[in-house]
């Protein structure tokens, strides 16, 4: 989703498909659609790619295939993933509030992204609990 929104924002606005009654174009063209000139969709893409990059070594560590990460490094990766997912969720809540109360327009892609990052946060919270249980 973030890749699609980044593509439509940067290269082809007419490719943005929103569905019936959607306000994707209004949301994407609003003053809230960028931070310091950087589109929010691009920041979201960077966030998702960073989380993916942090997740790959964790999978490899569990399966002991390509990486021989020390336990502390794995713990640090989990902590960073948790913080990134928390920040993404908080910012998504803020942006969803902007959609609802300021713009009064909904972008289904943005809402879906907010749901996805919230689910990632739930998984990271579970991972943090696993860290606590194994370190006790």
N, CA, C and O atoms as a DFTB+ gen file, in Angstrom:
544 C
 N C O
     1  1       0.800      -1.179       0.000
     2  2       0.000       0.000       0.000
     3  2       0.853       1.257       0.000
     4  3       0.610       2.184      -0.773
     5  1       1.846       1.282       0.866
     6  2       2.712       2.461       0.930
     7  2       3.467       2.643      -0.383
     8  3       3.693       3.771      -0.820
     9  1       3.855       1.539      -1.010
    10  2       4.532       1.616      -2.302
    11  2       3.583       2.186      -3.352
    12  3       3.972       3.058      -4.129
    13  1       2.355       1.706      -3.380
    14  2       1.341       2.199      -4.318
    15  2       1.071       3.683      -4.087
    16  3       1.043       4.459      -5.042
    17  1       0.872       4.086      -2.838
    18  2       0.605       5.488      -2.545
    19  2       1.804       6.373      -2.875
    20  3       1.638       7.500      -3.342
    21  1       3.008       5.863      -2.633
    22  2       4.214       6.632      -2.990
    23  2       4.290       6.810      -4.505
    24  3       4.609       7.893      -4.997
    25  1       3.996       5.743      -5.232
    26  2       4.013       5.822      -6.700
    27  2       3.010       6.856      -7.197
    28  3       3.343       7.695      -8.033
    29  1       1.769       6.798      -6.679
    30  2       0.759       7.745      -7.157
    31  2       1.091       9.181      -6.750
    32  3       0.801      10.120      -7.491
    33  1       1.683       9.348      -5.601
    34  2       2.039      10.693      -5.141
    35  2       3.183      11.277      -5.965
    36  3       3.147      12.443      -6.358
    37  1       4.188      10.462      -6.219
    38  2       5.396      10.971      -6.874
    39  2       5.319      10.977      -8.398
    40  3       5.882      11.859      -9.048
    41  1       4.618       9.986      -8.971
    42  2       4.724       9.812     -10.422
    43  2       3.415       9.885     -11.196
    44  3       3.411      10.346     -12.337
    45  1       2.301       9.443     -10.611
    46  2       1.095       9.317     -11.413
    47  2      -0.145       9.455     -10.532
    48  3      -0.718       8.452     -10.107
    49  1      -0.557      10.681     -10.257
    50  2      -1.716      10.916      -9.396
    51  2      -2.985      10.304      -9.953
    52  3      -3.864       9.895      -9.194
    53  1      -3.090      10.236     -11.275
    54  2      -4.311       9.701     -11.876
    55  2      -4.463       8.201     -11.635
    56  3      -5.548       7.657     -11.844
    57  1      -3.407       7.525     -11.203
    58  2      -3.476       6.087     -10.928
    59  2      -4.095       5.787      -9.564
    60  3      -4.319       4.622      -9.233
    61  1      -4.373       6.822      -8.769
    62  2      -4.932       6.623      -7.435
    63  2      -6.401       6.227      -7.541
    64  3      -7.238       7.006      -7.997
    65  1      -6.694       5.017      -7.118
    66  2      -8.063       4.496      -7.127
    67  2      -8.543       4.468      -5.686
    68  3      -7.897       3.886      -4.814
    69  1      -9.677       5.100      -5.447
    70  2     -10.118       5.240      -4.063
    71  2     -11.411       4.516      -3.752
    72  3     -11.659       4.207      -2.586
    73  1     -12.214       4.242      -4.701
    74  2     -13.490       3.603      -4.418
    75  2     -14.589       4.629      -4.259
    76  3     -14.350       5.836      -4.265
    77  1     -15.788       4.123      -4.117
    78  2     -16.965       4.972      -4.067
    79  2     -16.994       5.830      -2.805
    80  3     -16.856       5.325      -1.691
    81  1     -17.171       7.112      -2.994
    82  2     -17.292       8.031      -1.876
    83  2     -15.984       8.295      -1.145
    84  3     -15.986       8.935      -0.094
    85  1     -14.870       7.814      -1.681
    86  2     -13.586       7.983      -1.017
    87  2     -13.018       9.373      -1.197
    88  3     -13.314      10.060      -2.175
    89  1     -12.215       9.770      -0.265
    90  2     -11.595      11.086      -0.324
    91  2     -10.091      11.006      -0.468
    92  3      -9.368      11.872       0.024
    93  1      -9.613       9.960      -1.148
    94  2      -8.163       9.756      -1.269
    95  2      -7.461      10.956      -1.881
    96  3      -6.412      11.389      -1.403
    97  1      -8.048      11.484      -2.937
    98  2      -7.404      12.615      -3.610
    99  2      -7.352      13.838      -2.693
   100  3      -6.350      14.553      -2.653
   101  1      -8.431      14.066      -1.966
   102  2      -8.468      15.198      -1.036
   103  2      -7.426      15.018       0.067
   104  3      -6.737      15.969       0.436
   105  1      -7.312      13.802       0.589
   106  2      -6.333      13.526       1.642
   107  2      -4.916      13.652       1.092
   108  3      -4.055      14.259       1.729
   109  1      -4.671      13.082      -0.082
   110  2      -3.328      13.096      -0.673
   111  2      -2.875      14.492      -1.078
   112  3      -1.674      14.757      -1.137
   113  1      -3.815      15.388      -1.359
   114  2      -3.455      16.749      -1.771
   115  2      -3.505      17.748      -0.612
   116  3      -3.227      18.931      -0.806
   117  1      -3.854      17.286       0.577
   118  2      -3.985      18.208       1.710
   119  2      -2.614      18.646       2.216
   120  3      -1.586      18.071       1.859
   121  1      -2.629      19.668       3.048
   122  2      -1.387      20.163       3.645
   123  2      -0.780      19.152       4.610
   124  3       0.388      19.270       4.980
   125  1      -1.567      18.157       5.019
   126  2      -1.101      17.138       5.966
   127  2      -0.464      15.929       5.278
   128  3      -0.042      14.982       5.943
   129  1      -0.398      15.965       3.955
   130  2       0.093      14.802       3.211
   131  2       1.616      14.751       3.090
   132  3       2.159      13.836       2.471
   133  1       2.300      15.723       3.675
   134  2       3.763      15.700       3.637
   135  2       4.336      16.327       4.904
   136  3       3.682      17.118       5.583
   137  1       5.561      15.952       5.196
   138  2       6.300      16.511       6.331
   139  2       7.618      17.024       5.771
   140  3       8.402      16.258       5.211
   141  1       7.855      18.303       5.921
   142  2       9.073      18.942       5.398
   143  2       9.260      18.634       3.912
   144  3      10.378      18.419       3.445
   145  1       8.145      18.616       3.182
   146  2       8.198      18.375       1.748
   147  2       8.302      16.911       1.347
   148  3       8.311      16.600       0.156
   149  1       8.380      16.015       2.309
   150  2       8.469      14.578       2.023
   151  2       7.075      13.978       2.170
   152  3       6.463      14.106       3.230
   153  1       6.557      13.319       1.115
   154  2       5.218      12.733       1.212
   155  2       5.131      11.699       2.336
   156  3       6.045      10.900       2.536
   157  1       4.017      11.733       3.061
   158  2       3.779      10.785       4.154
   159  2       3.856       9.353       3.622
   160  3       4.363       8.462       4.303
   161  1       3.356       9.136       2.414
   162  2       3.377       7.784       1.852
   163  2       4.805       7.274       1.691
   164  3       5.064       6.085       1.873
   165  1       5.722       8.159       1.355
   166  2       7.127       7.769       1.231
   167  2       7.724       7.456       2.603
   168  3       8.510       6.518       2.738
   169  1       7.355       8.233       3.616
   170  2       7.809       7.947       4.981
   171  2       7.244       6.603       5.451
   172  3       7.937       5.834       6.117
   173  1       5.975       6.323       5.100
   174  2       5.375       5.041       5.445
   175  2       6.079       3.889       4.760
   176  3       6.304       2.842       5.367
   177  1       6.426       4.077       3.497
   178  2       7.164       3.044       2.768
   179  2       8.502       2.773       3.434
   180  3       8.894       1.618       3.600
   181  1       9.201       3.827       3.815
   182  2      10.483       3.678       4.503
   183  2      10.306       2.930       5.823
   184  3      11.124       2.082       6.176
   185  1       9.229       3.250       6.553
   186  2       8.961       2.573       7.822
   187  2       8.730       1.076       7.604
   188  3       9.316       0.247       8.300
   189  1       7.873       0.732       6.634
   190  2       7.586      -0.683       6.377
   191  2       8.831      -1.431       5.905
   192  3       9.055      -2.571       6.310
   193  1       9.640      -0.803       5.057
   194  2      10.870      -1.448       4.596
   195  2      11.860      -1.632       5.738
   196  3      12.560      -2.643       5.797
   197  1      11.924      -0.659       6.647
   198  2      12.797      -0.784       7.822
   199  2      12.339      -1.930       8.710
   200  3      13.160      -2.719       9.177
   201  1      11.031      -2.027       8.948
   202  2      10.511      -3.136       9.749
   203  2      10.795      -4.480       9.088
   204  3      11.141      -5.448       9.766
   205  1      10.650      -4.541       7.779
   206  2      10.970      -5.773       7.049
   207  2      12.451      -6.101       7.191
   208  3      12.824      -7.250       7.430
   209  1      13.285      -5.083       7.042
   210  2      14.730      -5.285       7.184
   211  2      15.116      -5.766       8.574
   212  3      16.052      -6.552       8.721
   213  1      14.409      -5.306       9.584
   214  2      14.677      -5.758      10.949
   215  2      14.103      -7.154      11.202
   216  3      14.612      -7.895      12.044
   217  1      13.067      -7.501      10.488
   218  2      12.420      -8.804      10.705
   219  2      13.210      -9.956      10.077
   220  3      13.240     -11.056      10.628
   221  1      13.834      -9.716       8.957
   222  2      14.558     -10.793       8.247
   223  2      15.632     -11.440       9.120
   224  3      15.673     -12.668       9.195
   225  1      16.504     -10.675       9.784
   226  2      17.493     -11.343      10.649
   227  2      16.859     -12.107      11.810
   228  3      17.407     -13.112      12.262
   229  1      15.703     -11.635      12.295
   230  2      15.024     -12.345      13.373
   231  2      14.551     -13.708      12.903
   232  3      14.671     -14.689      13.636
   233  1      14.025     -13.784      11.711
   234  2      13.585     -15.071      11.160
   235  2      14.795     -15.983      10.975
   236  3      14.759     -17.164      11.321
   237  1      15.859     -15.418      10.428
   238  2      17.051     -16.217      10.171
   239  2      17.655     -16.729      11.474
   240  3      18.188     -17.837      11.528
   241  1      17.569     -15.911      12.525
   242  2      18.109     -16.333      13.816
   243  2      17.308     -17.503      14.372
   244  3      17.875     -18.472      14.876
   245  1      15.977     -17.404      14.274
   246  2      15.126     -18.466      14.785
   247  2      15.401     -19.773      14.053
   248  3      15.444     -20.839      14.668
   249  1      15.584     -19.688      12.756
   250  2      15.811     -20.895      11.958
   251  2      17.290     -21.254      11.825
   252  3      17.635     -22.284      11.246
   253  1      18.157     -20.401      12.362
   254  2      19.604     -20.613      12.376
   255  2      20.152     -20.972      10.994
   256  3      20.924     -21.917      10.830
   257  1      19.721     -20.180      10.006
   258  2      20.179     -20.451       8.650
   259  2      21.431     -19.643       8.312
   260  3      22.549     -20.157       8.347
   261  1      21.218     -18.363       7.983
   262  2      22.306     -17.568       7.431
   263  2      23.011     -16.678       8.440
   264  3      24.185     -16.347       8.276
   265  1      22.300     -16.297       9.471
   266  2      22.874     -15.372      10.429
   267  2      23.129     -16.090      11.746
   268  3      22.323     -16.914      12.179
   269  1      24.212     -15.786      12.358
   270  2      24.435     -16.301      13.715
   271  2      24.456     -15.093      14.646
   272  3      25.506     -14.692      15.149
   273  1      23.281     -14.529      14.861
   274  2      23.166     -13.342      15.701
   275  2      23.252     -13.731      17.165
   276  3      22.725     -14.755      17.601
   277  1      23.914     -12.903      17.877
   278  2      23.938     -13.116      19.319
   279  2      22.570     -12.791      19.901
   280  3      21.794     -12.043      19.305
   281  1      22.288     -13.343      21.038
   282  2      20.993     -13.154      21.678
   283  2      20.703     -11.676      21.955
   284  3      19.568     -11.232      21.778
   285  1      21.701     -10.914      22.383
   286  2      21.500      -9.496      22.696
   287  2      21.151      -8.703      21.444
   288  3      20.302      -7.814      21.497
   289  1      21.788      -9.008      20.327
   290  2      21.488      -8.306      19.082
   291  2      20.043      -8.580      18.659
   292  3      19.342      -7.673      18.211
   293  1      19.610      -9.808      18.799
   294  2      18.232     -10.157      18.473
   295  2      17.265      -9.398      19.370
   296  3      16.235      -8.913      18.902
   297  1      17.584      -9.292      20.643
   298  2      16.748      -8.552      21.590
   299  2      16.679      -7.079      21.190
   300  3      15.605      -6.478      21.220
   301  1      17.816      -6.498      20.816
   302  2      17.839      -5.099      20.383
   303  2      17.002      -4.881      19.127
   304  3      16.310      -3.871      19.005
   305  1      17.066      -5.823      18.202
   306  2      16.266      -5.712      16.976
   307  2      14.783      -5.732      17.320
   308  3      14.005      -4.965      16.754
   309  1      14.386      -6.602      18.242
   310  2      12.982      -6.662      18.663
   311  2      12.551      -5.342      19.300
   312  3      11.444      -4.858      19.061
   313  1      13.429      -4.771      20.106
   314  2      13.107      -3.507      20.774
   315  2      12.945      -2.385      19.740
   316  3      12.000      -1.601      19.821
   317  1      13.858      -2.307      18.775
   318  2      13.756      -1.279      17.731
   319  2      12.495      -1.469      16.903
   320  3      11.825      -0.494      16.561
   321  1      12.168      -2.705      16.580
   322  2      10.941      -2.980      15.826
   323  2       9.720      -2.510      16.607
   324  3       8.793      -1.932      16.039
   325  1       9.728      -2.763      17.913
   326  2       8.625      -2.325      18.772
   327  2       8.506      -0.803      18.757
   328  3       7.402      -0.279      18.606
   329  1       9.615      -0.086      18.910
   330  2       9.568       1.380      18.924
   331  2       9.106       1.948      17.583
   332  3       8.324       2.899      17.551
   333  1       9.575       1.382      16.492
   334  2       9.164       1.865      15.163
   335  2       7.674       1.619      14.950
   336  3       6.964       2.495      14.456
   337  1       7.198       0.431      15.319
   338  2       5.774       0.118      15.174
   339  2       4.921       1.009      16.075
   340  3       3.822       1.408      15.688
   341  1       5.415       1.323      17.270
   342  2       4.686       2.220      18.180
   343  2       4.585       3.617      17.576
   344  3       3.509       4.216      17.560
   345  1       5.704       4.129      17.083
   346  2       5.696       5.462      16.463
   347  2       4.781       5.491      15.244
   348  3       4.034       6.450      15.048
   349  1       4.837       4.452      14.431
   350  2       3.975       4.374      13.252
   351  2       2.506       4.338      13.622
   352  3       1.681       4.973      12.965
   353  1       2.173       3.602      14.664
   354  2       0.783       3.510      15.111
   355  2       0.294       4.845      15.655
   356  3      -0.810       5.283      15.331
   357  1       1.106       5.486      16.474
   358  2       0.721       6.787      17.033
   359  2       0.518       7.809      15.922
   360  3      -0.451       8.569      15.943
   361  1       1.427       7.828      14.953
   362  2       1.301       8.785      13.852
   363  2       0.084       8.459      12.983
   364  3      -0.585       9.364      12.486
   365  1      -0.199       7.174      12.802
   366  2      -1.382       6.772      12.037
   367  2      -2.662       7.202      12.739
   368  3      -3.615       7.625      12.085
   369  1      -2.693       7.097      14.064
   370  2      -3.861       7.564      14.823
   371  2      -4.042       9.064      14.630
   372  3      -5.157       9.544      14.427
   373  1      -2.932       9.801      14.695
   374  2      -2.977      11.250      14.463
   375  2      -3.524      11.557      13.066
   376  3      -4.405      12.403      12.917
   377  1      -3.003      10.872      12.045
   378  2      -3.443      11.136      10.673
   379  2      -4.894      10.729      10.454
   380  3      -5.617      11.390       9.708
   381  1      -5.324       9.652      11.095
   382  2      -6.716       9.236      10.989
   383  2      -7.624      10.287      11.638
   384  3      -8.721      10.557      11.148
   385  1      -7.163      10.866      12.730
   386  2      -7.900      11.967      13.354
   387  2      -7.999      13.173      12.431
   388  3      -9.041      13.824      12.363
   389  1      -6.922      13.469      11.725
   390  2      -6.929      14.567      10.745
   391  2      -7.961      14.282       9.659
   392  3      -8.725      15.164       9.268
   393  1      -7.974      13.044       9.177
   394  2      -8.956      12.663       8.145
   395  2     -10.387      12.878       8.661
   396  3     -11.234      13.437       7.965
   397  1     -10.634      12.425       9.889
   398  2     -11.992      12.445      10.426
   399  2     -12.468      13.844      10.815
   400  3     -13.593      14.228      10.494
   401  1     -11.623      14.601      11.502
   402  2     -12.096      15.832      12.121
   403  2     -11.679      17.119      11.411
   404  3     -12.318      18.156      11.591
   405  1     -10.617      17.066      10.608
   406  2     -10.167      18.273       9.920
   407  2     -10.566      18.228       8.449
   408  3     -11.235      19.133       7.950
   409  1     -10.152      17.172       7.763
   410  2     -10.432      17.064       6.334
   411  2     -11.845      16.556       6.056
   412  3     -12.420      16.847       5.007
   413  1     -12.397      15.800       6.997
   414  2     -13.691      15.149       6.812
   415  2     -13.733      14.368       5.507
   416  3     -14.711      14.408       4.760
   417  1     -12.647      13.663       5.260
   418  2     -12.507      12.818       4.074
   419  2     -11.700      11.595       4.469
   420  3     -10.797      11.681       5.301
   421  1     -12.026      10.457       3.874
   422  2     -11.363       9.206       4.223
   423  2     -10.624       8.635       3.029
   424  3     -11.156       8.551       1.922
   425  1      -9.397       8.247       3.281
   426  2      -8.600       7.534       2.273
   427  2      -8.527       6.077       2.731
   428  3      -7.907       5.772       3.749
   429  1      -9.162       5.186       1.978
   430  2      -9.212       3.782       2.367
   431  2      -7.814       3.184       2.463
   432  3      -7.570       2.314       3.299
   433  1      -6.903       3.636       1.623
   434  2      -5.517       3.135       1.656
   435  2      -4.838       3.557       2.953
   436  3      -4.098       2.779       3.554
   437  1      -5.090       4.780       3.377
   438  2      -4.487       5.283       4.617
   439  2      -5.041       4.554       5.840
   440  3      -4.300       4.217       6.764
   441  1      -6.344       4.317       5.833
   442  2      -6.967       3.586       6.931
   443  2      -6.445       2.155       6.981
   444  3      -6.159       1.629       8.057
   445  1      -6.320       1.526       5.813
   446  2      -5.787       0.156       5.758
   447  2      -4.356       0.121       6.280
   448  3      -3.980      -0.805       6.998
   449  1      -3.567       1.114       5.930
   450  2      -2.194       1.175       6.429
   451  2      -2.174       1.345       7.948
   452  3      -1.338       0.752       8.630
   453  1      -3.095       2.154       8.476
   454  2      -3.182       2.330       9.931
   455  2      -3.537       1.014      10.621
   456  3      -3.005       0.704      11.687
   457  1      -4.432       0.247      10.013
   458  2      -4.798      -1.053      10.581
   459  2      -3.606      -1.999      10.552
   460  3      -3.350      -2.709      11.525
   461  1      -2.878      -2.011       9.439
   462  2      -1.720      -2.911       9.301
   463  2      -0.641      -2.575      10.331
   464  3      -0.121      -3.477      10.989
   465  1      -0.297      -1.302      10.482
   466  2       0.766      -0.956      11.435
   467  2       0.295      -1.220      12.858
   468  3       1.110      -1.537      13.724
   469  1      -1.003      -1.096      13.117
   470  2      -1.528      -1.429      14.448
   471  2      -1.403      -2.930      14.711
   472  3      -1.078      -3.342      15.825
   473  1      -1.659      -3.737      13.697
   474  2      -1.497      -5.190      13.858
   475  2      -0.031      -5.559      14.052
   476  3       0.292      -6.453      14.834
   477  1       0.857      -4.867      13.338
   478  2       2.293      -5.097      13.528
   479  2       2.675      -4.748      14.967
   480  3       3.457      -5.466      15.591
   481  1       2.133      -3.662      15.490
   482  2       2.421      -3.284      16.877
   483  2       1.956      -4.374      17.843
   484  3       2.665      -4.684      18.800
   485  1       0.802      -4.947      17.617
   486  2       0.316      -6.026      18.485
   487  2       1.288      -7.195      18.466
   488  3       1.592      -7.768      19.512
   489  1       1.779      -7.556      17.276
   490  2       2.764      -8.639      17.170
   491  2       4.034      -8.278      17.919
   492  3       4.617      -9.129      18.590
   493  1       4.468      -7.038      17.815
   494  2       5.680      -6.606      18.510
   495  2       5.487      -6.597      20.022
   496  3       6.418      -6.901      20.767
   497  1       4.288      -6.252      20.479
   498  2       4.014      -6.314      21.922
   499  2       4.122      -7.756      22.400
   500  3       4.693      -8.025      23.457
   501  1       3.577      -8.672      21.626
   502  2       3.695     -10.098      21.970
   503  2       5.156     -10.506      21.998
   504  3       5.574     -11.230      22.902
   505  1       5.938     -10.059      21.033
   506  2       7.378     -10.350      21.007
   507  2       8.083      -9.786      22.232
   508  3       8.985     -10.425      22.774
   509  1       7.684      -8.597      22.675
   510  2       8.305      -8.008      23.864
   511  2       7.973      -8.834      25.102
   512  3       8.815      -8.983      25.987
   513  1       6.782      -9.362      25.174
   514  2       6.411     -10.225      26.303
   515  2       7.232     -11.501      26.288
   516  3       7.605     -12.021      27.339
   517  1       7.514     -12.004      25.089
   518  2       8.349     -13.207      24.972
   519  2       9.762     -12.908      25.469
   520  3      10.381     -13.749      26.122
   521  1      10.274     -11.712      25.163
   522  2      11.599     -11.308      25.649
   523  2      11.601     -11.330      27.181
   524  3      12.522     -11.864      27.800
   525  1      10.552     -10.741      27.790
   526  2      10.472     -10.699      29.254
   527  2      10.428     -12.099      29.861
   528  3      11.070     -12.358      30.879
   529  1       9.683     -12.983      29.248
   530  2       9.553     -14.346      29.778
   531  2      10.850     -15.137      29.664
   532  3      11.197     -15.905      30.561
   533  1      11.565     -14.945      28.554
   534  2      12.804     -15.716      28.361
   535  2      13.950     -15.154      29.169
   536  3      14.884     -15.886      29.498
   537  1      13.906     -13.859      29.502
   538  2      15.022     -13.278      30.268
   539  2      14.836     -13.455      31.772
   540  3      15.754     -13.182      32.545
   541  1      13.658     -13.910      32.191
   542  2      13.405     -14.112      33.627
   543  2      13.970     -15.434      34.108
   544  3      13.848     -15.766      35.287
